[in-house]
Every structure is written in structure tokens, then in C-alpha cells.
Amino acid sequence: MAETVNATTAGALEAGDRAFFGHPRGLATLFLTELWERFSYYGTRALLILFMTAPPSAGGLGFDVPKAGAVYGLYTAMVYMLSLPGGWLADRFLGLRKAVLWGGIVIALGNACLAVDDIRMFYAGLTLIVIGTGLLKPNVSTIVGQLYKPGDTRRDAGFSIFYMGINLGAFLSPLACGWLGQRINWHWGFGLASIGMAAGVIQYVMGGKHLGDAGMRPAAPADAAEKSRLRLVLVALVVLVALLIGLDSTGVVSITAAMLSDALGVLLVFTTVVFFIWLLFVGRWSAVERKRLIVVGVLFLASSLFWCMFEQAGSTLNLFAQRSTRNSVFGFAFPASWLQAMNALFIVTLAPVFAWLWVKLGRREPSSPAKFVFGLFGGGLGFAVIALGAMAAESGQRVSVMWLMMVYFFHTSGELCLSPVGLSAMTKLAPARIGGLLMGVWFLSISVGNYLGGRLASMYEAWPLVQLFGAVAAFGIITGFVLAVFVKPTVRLMGGVK
């Protein structure tokens, strides 16, 4: 029954709809939704570790680097970890469309909290952004997949266009929020991120008519008993959080960022192991579905390793830009946060090239696992470059921005081989009745990568940078070679999905 609902939804739009660059008009609505959500997220991300490590005299929080790295890793990991329950809530209770709407509203409120100069509002804001992104992020991507009928050859190209929207927002936000935050007031930068998300919610509501029936109803609606259990779980979570806050505020228990980060590490390992045991050994799947779910596990691991490297952009690479880089071009000085826009600029520039390349190659196009290999190589090569840059900076002199530009070029090339391909692969490999949940699994892999990246950021001052960056480079390149060995067996398990 669930598979019939999804098939009907995917076919609800007119087959000849090519109003948005040859794609369904609804893609434009989702394109702009993600553009503003990423504007909000990357605007905050560009400022976050710099704001936390800035001294109070400069308006910052005055955290040391280990604490800031723990908070940063905790925040970015939780943003993606909550995509798993966010996808489940959409599949069983809310439907994709409502999940995206409520997620956007909560994100806007979270950024508004960060705009207030108060440490309690700071943590409340990060928490709200985490919850809102968990609702919005996996489900908006799943709606993109539902705009296309099964077998529509435009799907991968559609995800590449959607990915350009993501990165257009990610390009603009460090420039706007970064300038306001670093040059005028940190909280003004966070406030602008809130305004951007509010704009995204407004256009999403206005453009909903172009989405047809896609994502309107839960794929596998919950019964009354399951709804009752959900209410009990939500009440229990609220009580638990209130209890922890009360214990911490009264001094009975001192809850630190390091404690929460360690707890998250245990939770991530437990969640990942339990979920894949259920997915592969407990769930009722056909033989073909089970083999494809094994591939999901392989791609999950490769994705986690890649994002561990890539997400250093907002932490170690951001600190390197602030402390060791000459942030000026032709005499024009700019904030360190502006370099966070380089990845998105390369994405917008190179995404059409990669989309054209995959179509041009036709039958010779590399498989999804092979593209993941290229992604890991790109991440490793980027860190090999910055290890050389760190060597040049060992004397204490600031180095050229070209080092970081080369890093972001390699990382972007790797990202284009892995991220839009991974999004598309999840929609094709997932059984229809757990489409939202499997998209949540994709974002869970990013959560694991972000957590590992945050732990590495905590070692920024503990290790010589040449050794830290060199170790990450070797890690990426070696894992790329390991995955390359298993490309052909993985492709056979995909059962005809490319």
C-alpha cells in the first residue's frame, strides 16, 4: 500500500512539466527553500567557532579551542543526527511537506535566539536549529525525488540543480553574515541568518501549489496506538531536558560540553549499530531490497569518512584562516569567515560541469560507489595541500589565501562526486515505504562525520598542524583505495540501480 501511495505521488505532477530549466516547476520552490535554509545554516556556521573563541572584550564567548571544538562538533553532528527521527516523523506522522514547514519555522526561531547577547539564549538557539534542521533537511530532499517518476533520466541532473541552490545560499551567507558578525556585531550576523530562513519559509508556503501532491501525506501513516506512544516519548524527553537543566542550574550536576560530546559519541555508535542491525536483519525486505540496503551501509561508511574531512571547513580550516592566513587580495582586507564561501563558489561554478559530464559519459558514467572513491580522494588531497600550507606557516608568518582556495577546490570536486550522488542514490536504493527514513540515514552519516571532525578540531592546538593535517590527508587517500577494491562487488548488490 505504501509503495502505491509513493508511486501515485511521484506521478501526480504533469509528465511534461519542464518549466524550471527542463525540470518540474516545483523544483524551483524546493531550490529556494534549501537556498534560504543553507543561507541560515552556513551563515551561523561561518561565525560559530570564531565567535566562541573570540575574547569577551571583542564580544565573543572566550571559550578555549578544545571547548569550542566540542560544542561545534556537538552542534553540527546533532544537526544531521536528528535527520533520522525527522525522516521517521515525516513518514509516519507529519508528511514531508509539513515537516519541512515546521522545520523552517523552528530554525528561524533558533537563529533569532542567537541574535540575543545571552549565553542561555546561545545554547537555546543552537538546540532549536538542531531540531528544525532535523525536520527540514532530509524531507525537502525526499520531496525532490518525488517530483520525478521512476526511471526519469532527469533525476540526477535535478538533484545537481537542487544542490546548486543549496550552495548559492552557502556562498552568499558567509559574505553577508560574516561581514556583519566580524566587522559590526556577532549577533547581527546571527540575526541576518534568521531573516534568511524566514524568507525561505514564506516562499515555500507561496510556492507549495507547484509541488502537486508530493509529500502531502505520510508514506506509512501511524495508527492511534503509535501516536499515543509518540506523545509519551515527547513528554518524557521534555521532562528529561528540564530535569537536566534544573540539576545543572542548581549546581547538583555540572554538565560540560566535553561530557555532552562524549555522550553523543556513544549515542552515535549505538544508534548506528542498532539501526543497521534492524535494517539488515530484522526488517522484512525482499532479496533485492536487502542487497540494496547493504549498499546503503557501504555508502554510509564512505560518506561518514568523507564528511569527517570536509566539515573541517568550519572548524580547523576556519581557525587556520583566522590565525595563519593573510586575508587580503590586492590590498582589500576581508573577514576570515569570507573564505567559507569558497566551497560554495566552486560548487556553483563546477556543478553544471559535473552534471554535464555524467550525462556526456552516458554508459561509461562511473557507478555511484566509484564516484564515492573520487570523493574520498578529493578530501584527502585537499588536506595534503593544507599540510604544505601549514608547513609554510610554521615560522609564524601568515600564508597566502591560495592554500585554502586549493583545499576548497579539491574538497568541492570530491563533494560533487559524492554528495548529490549520495542524495540521489538514497532515493533510488530505498524501499518506498521508508524513503524519508533512508534519507535520514544519509544525513546520519554526515552527523557521524561532523562529530569526528569536531573531535579533530579539539586537537587544533594540541598537535602540530603539519602532523594533524597530514594524518587526515593519509586517512582520506587510504580509505579511498580501500573502497576502490570493493566497487565492483558493491555495484552487483545494487541490482541494476546506477
C-alpha distance (Angstrom), angle and dihedral (degrees) to the residues before:
residue distance angle dihedral
M1 . . .
A2 3.84 . .
E3 3.80 90.9 .
T4 3.82 90.0 52.9
V5 3.82 91.3 51.6
N6 3.79 92.1 52.2
A7 3.77 93.6 46.0
T8 3.79 90.2 51.2
T9 3.80 91.6 48.3
A10 3.77 92.9 49.8
G11 3.77 90.1 51.9
A12 3.80 95.7 44.2
L13 3.79 92.8 94.9
E14 3.74 121.5 74.2
A15 3.79 111.1 -85.3
G16 3.80 91.1 -135.1
D17 3.82 95.4 51.2
R18 3.80 104.6 134.6
A19 3.81 99.5 144.5
F20 3.85 96.4 126.6
F21 3.82 109.1 59.6
G22 3.79 90.0 -48.0
H23 3.79 93.2 -43.7
P24 3.83 134.4 98.2
R25 3.83 114.7 -68.2
G26 3.81 89.1 -124.0
L27 3.80 88.7 68.3
A28 3.82 87.9 70.4
T29 3.82 91.1 57.3
L30 3.81 92.0 50.0
F31 3.81 90.6 41.9
L32 3.83 90.4 58.2
T33 3.81 93.3 41.9
E34 3.78 91.1 56.7
L35 3.81 91.6 40.6
W36 3.82 91.2 60.5
E37 3.80 94.6 38.5
R38 3.79 90.1 53.5
F39 3.82 90.0 44.2
S40 3.79 86.5 58.1
Y41 3.80 95.9 43.3
Y42 3.81 98.9 44.1
G43 3.80 92.7 41.7
T44 3.80 88.2 58.4
R45 3.81 92.9 40.3
A46 3.82 93.1 52.8
L47 3.80 90.8 56.7
L48 3.79 103.2 32.6
I49 3.81 105.7 87.2
L50 3.82 92.0 33.8
F51 3.83 90.2 52.1
M52 3.81 92.4 47.2
T53 3.82 94.2 49.6
A54 3.83 96.1 41.1
P55 3.83 112.7 103.9
P56 3.82 118.7 -106.9
S57 3.80 88.7 -112.7
A58 3.82 87.0 65.0
G59 3.82 92.9 46.1
G60 3.81 95.3 -97.8
L61 3.79 132.2 121.9
G62 3.81 96.6 -108.9
F63 3.83 95.4 -132.5
D64 3.80 118.2 162.4
V65 3.81 116.0 -118.5
P66 3.85 96.8 -102.1
K67 3.82 91.0 53.6
A68 3.81 93.3 42.9
G69 3.82 90.3 48.4
A70 3.81 90.7 50.8
V71 3.81 92.4 50.0
Y72 3.80 92.0 44.3
G73 3.80 93.1 49.4
L74 3.80 91.8 44.6
Y75 3.80 92.2 50.6
T76 3.82 98.1 45.0
A77 3.81 92.3 43.4
M78 3.80 93.5 49.8
V79 3.82 90.8 48.0
Y80 3.78 89.0 64.9
M81 3.81 98.8 29.9
L82 3.79 91.3 63.1
S83 3.80 88.2 56.9
L84 3.82 86.2 81.3
P85 3.84 96.3 61.4
G86 3.81 87.5 33.9
G87 3.79 90.6 60.6
W88 3.81 91.4 44.5
L89 3.81 92.4 50.8
A90 3.79 89.7 51.5
D91 3.82 93.2 48.1
R92 3.80 95.0 47.3
F93 3.80 108.6 25.8
L94 3.79 121.6 4.8
G95 3.77 107.6 29.7
L96 3.79 120.6 -128.1
R97 3.80 96.4 -84.6
K98 3.82 96.8 54.3
A99 3.81 91.5 43.7
V100 3.81 90.5 56.4
L101 3.81 92.1 47.2
W102 3.81 95.9 49.9
G103 3.78 91.1 42.1
G104 3.79 92.0 56.2
I105 3.81 92.5 49.0
V106 3.83 92.7 50.5
I107 3.83 91.9 47.6
A108 3.81 91.0 53.0
L109 3.82 90.1 51.1
G110 3.81 90.5 48.8
N111 3.78 93.7 54.0
A112 3.79 89.2 46.4
C113 3.83 87.8 57.9
L114 3.82 90.3 53.2
A115 3.78 88.4 55.2
V116 3.83 88.5 66.5
D117 3.82 117.3 86.3
D118 3.81 97.8 -127.0
I119 3.81 129.2 106.2
R120 3.82 92.3 -138.6
M121 3.80 90.6 53.3
F122 3.81 88.7 47.7
Y123 3.79 92.4 59.8
A124 3.82 92.3 38.9
G125 3.81 89.4 52.9
L126 3.79 93.7 51.1
T127 3.81 89.7 48.8
L128 3.81 93.2 51.7
I129 3.81 92.1 47.7
V130 3.80 89.4 51.6
I131 3.82 92.1 51.8
G132 3.81 94.7 44.0
T133 3.80 94.8 47.5
G134 3.80 90.2 49.4
L135 3.80 88.6 58.7
L136 3.80 98.0 41.4
K137 3.78 107.7 34.9
P138 3.83 104.8 61.9
N139 3.78 95.4 35.1
V140 3.79 100.1 51.3
S141 3.82 88.1 53.9
T142 3.81 90.9 49.9
I143 3.82 90.9 52.5
V144 3.82 88.0 55.2
G145 3.80 88.8 58.0
Q146 3.82 90.8 50.2
L147 3.80 91.8 57.8
Y148 3.81 88.2 73.7
K149 3.79 129.5 63.2
P150 3.83 117.9 -125.3
G151 3.80 109.1 -80.0
D152 3.83 94.7 21.7
T153 3.80 103.5 148.0
R154 3.82 90.7 -151.7
R155 3.81 92.8 70.5
D156 3.84 99.1 92.2
A157 3.80 91.7 43.2
G158 3.81 88.8 48.1
F159 3.79 90.8 55.0
S160 3.81 89.6 49.0
I161 3.83 90.0 54.2
F162 3.81 89.4 46.6
Y163 3.80 88.1 50.4
M164 3.79 89.6 54.4
G165 3.82 88.3 57.7
I166 3.79 89.6 52.6
N167 3.76 91.5 52.5
L168 3.78 97.2 41.8
G169 3.81 86.5 62.2
A170 3.81 89.9 43.7
F171 3.83 89.7 53.0
L172 3.79 97.3 49.4
S173 3.81 97.9 43.3
P174 3.84 101.0 63.2
L175 3.80 89.0 48.7
A176 3.82 94.7 50.1
C177 3.81 102.6 29.6
G178 3.81 92.6 34.7
W179 3.80 92.9 54.0
L180 3.80 93.6 46.9
G181 3.80 92.6 43.9
Q182 3.80 100.4 45.8
R183 3.78 100.8 31.4
I184 3.83 103.2 35.1
N185 3.82 115.0 11.7
W186 3.81 132.0 -26.7
H187 3.79 92.0 -135.5
W188 3.80 93.2 52.6
G189 3.80 87.8 59.3
F190 3.81 91.5 52.8
G191 3.82 89.9 45.7
L192 3.80 91.6 55.8
A193 3.82 88.8 53.5
S194 3.82 88.0 56.4
I195 3.80 91.8 51.6
G196 3.80 89.9 51.4
M197 3.80 93.2 53.7
A198 3.81 90.8 47.7
A199 3.82 88.5 54.6
G200 3.80 89.3 51.7
V201 3.80 92.7 52.6
I202 3.82 92.2 49.9
Q203 3.80 94.9 51.9
Y204 3.83 90.9 43.5
V205 3.80 90.6 58.0
M206 3.81 92.5 44.6
G207 3.82 93.4 47.2
G208 3.81 96.8 44.2
K209 3.80 91.8 101.0
H210 3.82 89.0 70.9
L211 3.81 93.0 60.2
G212 3.79 95.6 69.9
D213 3.81 110.4 -158.5
A214 3.81 94.5 -31.6
G215 3.79 110.2 137.6
M216 3.81 95.2 -6.8
R217 3.80 96.4 125.8
P218 3.81 135.0 33.5
A219 3.80 111.6 -92.0
A220 3.81 91.9 -135.5
P221 3.84 107.5 16.6
A222 3.80 115.9 -145.3
D223 3.80 121.1 -121.7
A224 3.81 124.8 -123.8
A225 3.81 93.6 -92.2
E226 3.80 92.8 53.8
K227 3.80 91.0 48.1
S228 3.78 89.5 52.6
R229 3.81 91.1 51.0
L230 3.80 90.3 50.3
R231 3.80 91.3 53.8
L232 3.81 90.2 51.7
V233 3.80 91.5 49.8
L234 3.80 92.0 49.7
V235 3.81 91.8 49.3
A236 3.82 90.6 48.4
L237 3.82 90.9 50.9
V238 3.80 92.4 50.0
V239 3.81 91.0 49.3
L240 3.83 91.4 47.6
V241 3.80 93.1 50.6
A242 3.80 91.8 46.2
L243 3.82 90.1 49.8
L244 3.81 93.0 50.5
I245 3.81 91.7 48.0
G246 3.81 90.1 49.3
L247 3.81 93.3 49.0
D248 3.80 91.5 47.8
S249 3.82 95.2 46.6
T250 3.83 92.3 49.7
G251 3.81 92.7 48.4
V252 3.81 94.8 -117.7
V253 3.81 89.7 120.3
S254 3.80 126.6 16.5
I255 3.80 109.1 -143.9
T256 3.81 111.7 -163.6
A257 3.79 132.6 -172.5
A258 3.82 89.2 -113.5
M259 3.82 91.2 54.6
L260 3.79 92.0 50.0
S261 3.80 91.1 46.1
D262 3.82 91.9 51.6
A263 3.80 90.3 47.2
L264 3.80 90.3 50.8
G265 3.80 90.5 52.2
V266 3.81 90.7 55.3
L267 3.82 90.7 44.8
L268 3.81 92.5 50.2
V269 3.80 93.1 51.0
F270 3.81 92.0 45.2
T271 3.82 93.8 46.1
T272 3.80 93.5 47.3
V273 3.80 95.5 47.4
V274 3.82 95.0 44.1
F275 3.79 93.1 45.3
F276 3.79 95.2 51.2
I277 3.82 91.7 45.2
W278 3.79 88.1 54.9
L279 3.79 92.5 42.1
L280 3.80 96.7 50.1
F281 3.80 104.4 29.4
V282 3.81 110.1 21.8
G283 3.79 106.2 34.9
R284 3.81 118.5 89.5
W285 3.76 106.0 -116.0
S286 3.77 136.9 154.5
A287 3.81 117.7 -110.4
V288 3.81 91.3 -101.4
E289 3.81 92.6 48.2
R290 3.80 92.0 49.6
K291 3.81 92.3 52.3
R292 3.79 90.8 49.3
L293 3.80 90.1 50.5
I294 3.81 88.7 55.7
V295 3.81 86.8 56.8
V296 3.81 88.6 51.1
G297 3.82 86.9 57.6
V298 3.82 92.4 51.3
L299 3.80 92.2 48.1
F300 3.82 89.3 46.0
L301 3.80 91.1 58.3
A302 3.81 94.2 45.6
S303 3.80 90.9 46.8
S304 3.82 92.3 51.4
L305 3.79 91.3 51.9
F306 3.80 92.6 48.4
W307 3.81 95.3 48.5
C308 3.80 90.6 48.5
M309 3.81 85.8 65.1
F310 3.78 99.5 34.4
E311 3.81 97.0 49.5
Q312 3.79 91.3 60.0
A313 3.80 82.9 87.9
G314 3.80 92.7 86.9
S315 3.81 95.3 40.7
T316 3.82 123.7 25.7
L317 3.81 95.1 16.3
N318 3.81 90.8 45.3
L319 3.81 90.3 52.1
F320 3.82 89.8 46.9
A321 3.81 88.8 52.8
Q322 3.82 90.9 50.1
R323 3.80 98.5 43.7
S324 3.80 108.7 25.5
T325 3.83 108.3 25.4
R326 3.82 131.8 84.4
N327 3.79 99.0 -126.9
S328 3.77 98.5 -158.1
V329 3.79 137.9 94.6
F330 3.84 121.6 -162.0
G331 3.79 89.7 -14.4
F332 3.83 94.6 -50.2
A333 3.80 110.6 124.3
F334 3.80 118.8 -153.2
P335 3.83 136.5 179.2
A336 3.80 118.0 -86.5
S337 3.81 89.0 -120.6
W338 3.81 89.9 67.7
L339 3.80 89.8 73.6
Q340 3.81 87.0 67.0
A341 3.80 85.9 73.8
M342 3.82 93.2 63.2
N343 3.79 95.5 82.1
A344 3.79 91.8 51.4
L345 3.82 91.8 45.9
F346 3.79 90.0 54.0
I347 3.82 89.9 46.5
V348 3.81 93.2 53.6
T349 3.81 89.7 46.2
L350 3.79 98.8 43.7
A351 3.82 103.3 32.2
P352 3.83 93.4 80.8
V353 3.80 89.0 48.4
F354 3.81 92.6 53.2
A355 3.82 92.4 43.1
W356 3.81 89.4 51.7
L357 3.81 91.2 45.3
W358 3.81 94.4 54.7
V359 3.81 91.1 50.0
K360 3.81 92.7 43.8
L361 3.81 92.8 52.6
G362 3.81 90.3 55.7
R363 3.80 109.7 172.3
R364 3.81 90.1 5.4
E365 3.82 91.5 61.1
P366 3.83 110.2 126.8
S367 3.79 116.5 -108.5
S368 3.79 120.7 -107.2
P369 3.84 92.8 -101.0
A370 3.83 90.2 50.4
K371 3.80 90.3 52.1
F372 3.80 88.3 52.0
V373 3.81 88.3 56.7
F374 3.81 89.7 55.5
G375 3.80 88.4 49.1
L376 3.81 92.8 55.9
F377 3.79 91.2 47.5
G378 3.80 90.1 51.8
G379 3.80 91.9 52.4
G380 3.80 92.5 48.5
L381 3.80 95.0 46.5
G382 3.81 90.4 50.9
F383 3.79 91.0 57.9
A384 3.80 91.3 45.0
V385 3.82 86.5 59.3
I386 3.81 95.4 48.1
A387 3.81 90.4 47.1
L388 3.81 86.4 62.3
G389 3.81 89.4 46.9
A390 3.81 90.1 51.8
M391 3.79 89.0 51.2
A392 3.81 89.5 55.0
A393 3.82 89.8 49.5
E394 3.82 95.0 51.2
S395 3.81 91.0 95.7
G396 3.80 89.4 63.6
Q397 3.80 96.1 -106.7
R398 3.79 119.5 126.7
V399 3.81 115.0 -111.2
S400 3.80 132.4 -140.6
V401 3.81 121.5 -80.0
M402 3.81 86.3 -123.9
W403 3.81 89.9 83.5
L404 3.79 91.9 61.6
M405 3.79 92.1 39.8
M406 3.81 89.5 57.6
V407 3.80 90.4 47.8
Y408 3.79 91.4 53.1
F409 3.81 91.0 46.9
F410 3.81 91.9 56.7
H411 3.80 92.7 41.3
T412 3.79 91.8 49.2
S413 3.79 92.1 49.9
G414 3.79 88.7 51.1
E415 3.79 91.5 46.4
L416 3.80 92.6 52.8
C417 3.79 89.4 53.0
L418 3.78 92.4 50.4
S419 3.79 117.9 22.1
P420 3.83 106.7 53.2
V421 3.80 88.0 35.3
G422 3.81 89.8 53.1
L423 3.80 92.4 49.5
S424 3.78 90.5 51.3
A425 3.82 93.3 43.8
M426 3.82 91.6 54.9
T427 3.81 91.2 55.4
K428 3.81 91.1 49.2
L429 3.81 99.6 41.7
A430 3.81 97.3 42.1
P431 3.82 121.1 95.9
A432 3.82 104.6 -115.5
R433 3.82 94.0 -117.6
I434 3.83 92.3 62.3
G435 3.81 99.9 35.1
G436 3.81 94.8 126.3
L437 3.80 92.3 43.2
L438 3.80 92.8 52.2
M439 3.79 90.6 49.9
G440 3.79 85.3 53.9
V441 3.82 87.9 54.0
W442 3.80 89.1 56.0
F443 3.78 90.0 54.8
L444 3.80 90.5 44.5
S445 3.82 86.8 62.2
I446 3.80 88.2 54.8
S447 3.81 88.4 49.2
V448 3.79 91.1 55.7
G449 3.80 89.9 48.4
N450 3.80 92.0 48.8
Y451 3.79 91.7 49.9
L452 3.80 92.5 51.0
G453 3.79 89.5 45.8
G454 3.81 90.7 52.6
R455 3.80 91.0 52.3
L456 3.80 89.2 52.1
A457 3.82 90.1 49.8
S458 3.80 88.9 57.0
M459 3.82 87.6 63.4
Y460 3.82 93.9 54.7
E461 3.80 92.8 110.0
A462 3.82 96.7 29.0
W463 3.82 97.0 62.8
P464 3.80 130.2 45.5
L465 3.81 104.3 -100.8
V466 3.80 93.3 -126.1
Q467 3.81 90.0 58.1
L468 3.81 94.2 42.7
F469 3.80 95.0 49.1
G470 3.82 92.5 39.5
A471 3.80 92.1 53.4
V472 3.81 91.3 51.4
A473 3.83 90.2 48.7
A474 3.81 92.6 52.4
F475 3.81 90.4 46.1
G476 3.83 92.6 54.8
I477 3.77 97.0 45.5
I478 3.82 95.2 45.7
T479 3.82 93.7 48.5
G480 3.81 88.3 49.5
F481 3.80 90.2 57.4
V482 3.82 91.1 47.3
L483 3.81 92.3 53.0
A484 3.81 90.7 46.7
V485 3.81 89.1 62.3
F486 3.82 90.2 58.1
V487 3.81 99.0 43.5
K488 3.82 97.5 101.9
P489 3.84 96.4 46.5
T490 3.80 89.3 47.3
V491 3.80 92.2 51.6
R492 3.81 90.7 52.5
L493 3.82 90.2 55.4
M494 3.81 90.9 54.4
G495 3.80 90.9 75.6
G496 3.79 98.1 -139.4
V497 3.83 97.6 -37.0
K498 3.80 110.9 128.0
